[in-house]
Amino acid sequence: MTGTPQWTERFVLLYFSGDEGRARVPEVFPAHHAYTASFRAQRPDQLLLTGPFADSSPGQPGAMNVFATREAAEEFAADDPFVTEGVVASWSVRTWLTGED
């Protein structure tokens, strides 16, 4: 053990939705799911993790996606039906450092 972490950058895409958007999830989910599968097929190793949070809290993100690059995260959000159809009110990408020492 060296004591100095070796950091790897990952990029977390956070989705924020209001009550109206969350109510539309069942309607838009099939298109979102197909888009996610297509993105993964076209961009292997870019979308690492995806899914909603188990509890919904006002002002907190409702879903999180982890990507290998910021560009992939931003490209995903730009065309995701959850975003284009208004399920997601806003989104942001944050750099997340993962590491082992």
C-alpha positions in Angstrom: 0.0 0.0 0.0 1.5 3.3 -1.1 -0.9 5.6 0.7 -1.2 7.8 -2.4 -4.4 7.2 -4.4 -4.2 6.7 -8.1 -7.2 8.7 -9.3 -9.4 7.8 -12.3 -11.8 10.4 -13.7 -15.3 9.4 -14.3 -18.2 11.7 -15.2 -21.5 11.6 -13.5 -24.6 12.7 -15.3 -27.3 13.8 -12.8 -31.0 14.1 -13.9 -33.4 16.4 -12.1 -37.1 16.2 -12.6 -40.2 17.8 -11.1 -43.4 16.0 -10.3 -44.8 16.5 -13.8 -41.7 14.9 -15.4 -41.6 12.0 -13.0 -45.3 11.3 -13.8 -44.3 10.9 -17.5 -41.6 8.3 -16.8 -43.8 5.2 -17.7 -44.8 6.8 -21.0 -41.3 7.8 -22.1 -39.3 4.9 -20.5 -39.5 2.6 -23.5 -37.9 5.2 -25.8 -35.3 6.0 -23.1 -34.5 2.3 -22.7 -34.1 1.8 -26.4 -31.9 4.9 -26.7 -29.7 3.7 -23.8 -29.2 0.2 -25.4 -28.4 1.9 -28.7 -25.9 4.3 -27.1 -24.2 1.4 -25.4 -23.9 -0.6 -28.6 -22.5 2.4 -30.5 -20.2 3.6 -27.8 -18.9 0.5 -25.9 -17.2 1.2 -22.6 -18.5 4.8 -22.4 -21.7 4.3 -20.3 -20.6 2.5 -17.2 -23.6 2.6 -14.9 -27.2 3.9 -15.2 -30.3 4.0 -13.1 -32.7 5.9 -10.9 -32.3 6.6 -7.2 -34.6 4.4 -5.0 -36.0 7.4 -3.2 -37.2 10.6 -4.7 -36.4 13.8 -2.8 -37.4 17.3 -3.9 -34.4 19.2 -5.1 -32.3 16.1 -5.4 -31.4 14.2 -8.6 -33.7 11.4 -9.6 -31.2 9.4 -11.7 -27.5 9.0 -12.2 -25.4 7.8 -15.1 -21.6 7.2 -14.9 -19.5 7.7 -18.1 -15.9 7.3 -19.0 -15.7 10.7 -20.7 -17.5 14.1 -20.2 -18.1 14.2 -24.0 -20.0 10.9 -23.8 -22.1 12.1 -20.9 -23.1 15.4 -22.7 -23.8 13.6 -25.9 -26.0 11.1 -24.1 -28.0 13.8 -22.4 -28.5 15.9 -25.5 -30.5 13.1 -27.3 -32.0 11.1 -24.4 -35.8 11.0 -24.8 -36.1 11.7 -21.1 -34.5 15.0 -21.8 -36.0 15.8 -25.2 -39.5 14.8 -24.1 -39.3 16.9 -20.9 -39.1 14.1 -18.2 -35.8 15.7 -17.1 -36.1 19.4 -16.2 -32.4 19.9 -16.0 -29.2 17.9 -15.9 -25.5 18.4 -15.0 -22.3 16.5 -15.4 -19.8 16.3 -12.5 -16.3 14.9 -12.4 -15.9 12.1 -10.0 -12.5 10.8 -8.9 -12.3 7.1 -8.1 -9.2 5.5 -6.8 -7.4 2.9 -4.9 -4.3 3.3 -2.9 
